[in-house]
Amino acid sequence: MSGFVFSEKPIEIAAGDGVHLTDTNGNEYLDFGASYACTPVGHCHPEVVDAATSQLEELMYVQASYPHAARTALYEQLSAAAPGDVDDVWLCNSGTEANEAALKFARHATGRERIVATTQGFHGRTMGALATTWKAKYKQGFEPLAGGVEFVEYGDEEAIREAVDEETAAVILEPLQGEGGINPASTDYLHAVREATEEAGAAMVLDEIQTGLGRTGSMWAAERHGVTPDVLTTAKGLASGLPMGATLCRDWIARDSGDHGSTFSGGPVVSAAAGATLDVIEREGLADHAAEIGSYLRSEIETRLGDDVREVRGEGLMVGIEVKRGSNRLLREFAIDHGILALPAGRTVLRLLPPLTVEREHVDTVVDALEEVVA
């Protein structure tokens, strides 16, 4: 009997500590993928482990209609950490659920159907979020998906102005595309989206599932661009890898959210883990640290690899390296020959998403390996 998995790697992980993982044969790996940004404070951070363990021993689960201290505290933390007046919180179990909620909330609040999404965007694999995801390979075999979705070119200000009208419920996009190849949006483009949605009475939904929680050098990428969306979604590392997502909304969206719910919304254990994760990110200044170390990482790659790569893109500790041959082959060499784990972002992009706790010596190790593998 076999399990149902995406694509099983030839490395069986047994333990994690900080920025390192260890396999069942005792081999240690420097983790520069963080399981798609799911461990922002490092593997098994003691404060997160203690918070989850203490809560596990006290109360494993109670449905969200019953108030609970860990969940209530997390509501307050997320509300305080959110940009601008995006301070109403709905909790769920994953990023795709957070985006599903965002789309439902926007349709209910506006009374409209049409959703505008972008080329190369990725928003999840459930039927609604998948409808707003660009690449056909994710959709094959699952159509028909939710209707009313139109795609426009990512980064094209004129295209977004033309697409958004009085029939539009929401525009959903990532401020820095992850799965699509580490493609950053310009500040001007995000402001154009904000202006177009405000003029049309539509919701601006920023998918910060991969970019949030300090990853790009500020708590949210939106803050770096001076943009306040109507809805912001987050997940991935929110509870340090335990299953949790959140949909953060402005009041005009939240008060018209309709009949939406989830059995496991903000369970006590994951809420405790998320609260501890946010505490560590804020107290240790990990967003600023990500900005500093990320700048050093990109600079070292550009300086030392030069013409051996096509381009280095990204912000903070969300870095994409456009290479001249298949990314998956390079990643295998990276892991097997150098003990470093990273990720692809398309066929020719290496994606680096390490824990926000990495230091310069870890960057030096990775760039040394990159020099050898890429060249």
C-alpha positions, 0 to 999 in steps of 0.5 A: 500500500502506498500513500497519495503524495505529490512527488516523493523525494528520495530523502526521508526527513527525520528531524529538524532544528533551526535552519537544518534538517536531518534524514533517517540516515543521519545526513544533515541538510541546510534548508533553503526551501523551508517547505515552501516558506512554512518554517519562518522561525526555523524548525522546532523553535522552542517557543513554538514547540512549548506553546503547542505542547502546553496547549495540547496537554490542556485542550486539544480541540474545541469548535470555533463558536466557543471562545478560547484564549489562544484563538482570541489572543491570535485574533488580536495579534493578527489584527494588530499586525495587519496593514492599515485597517485590515483588522477583521480576522477569519481563521482556517487551515491552509492558504487555498482555504484562505483564498476561497474565503476571500473570493466568497467574501468579496462576492457577497460584499459586492453582490457581483460575480466577476473575478480578475486574476493575473497571468502566472498567478498561483492561489491554490488547488481547491475549485474556487482558488484553482479557477484563479490560478493561471497555469493549465497544468494545475487545472487539467482533469478538474474542469469545469471550475468556478466561473466568472474569472478573467485573467490579465497580464501581471504587471500591466497597469493599463490592462488592469484598468481596462479589466476592472469595472462595475461588474467586478467583485475582486482582483486577486494577485500576489505582490510577488509571485512565487510559483509563477517564477519569483516575479515582483510587482512594481509599486506603481502597478499595485497602486494602479490595482488599488485605484482601479478597485476603489473606483469600481467598488471592487475588492483588492485581494492580496495573496500574501500566503508566501510573501507575508510574515516578514518574508520580503523584508516587512511583515507584509509585502503590501507595507513595502509598497504603501498599499492597503488591500481590502483583503489579505490572505496568509498561511504557510508559516503562520503556525510554523508548519502546523495547518493554519491560514487566515483571511484578514479583511476590512470592515466593509468586507467582514460585515458582509461575509455571509454564511461561511465557516469551518469546523477547524477554524482556529483550533487551540493548538494551532492558534497557540503555535501561531501566536508564538510564531508571531511573537518570535517574528516580531520580537527578534525583528525577523522582517528586518533581518530578512531584508538584510540577509536577503540583500546580501544573498542576492548581491553575492549571487549576482557578483559571484555567478555573474553571466552563469545565470540569466537573472536574480529576482526577489525581495528579502528572503524570497529569491529566484535565480533564473538559470540556463538549464533545468532547475530540477536537475540542479536542485538534485545536485544541490541536495545530493552533492552539497546537502542543501535543499531548495525549490523550483519555481518553474522549469528554469528558476531556483527558488530560495525560501530559507527560514528567516533566521539564516545568517551570512555563513549559511548564505556563503555556504549556499553561494559556494554550492551554487557556483559549483552546481550552476557553472 
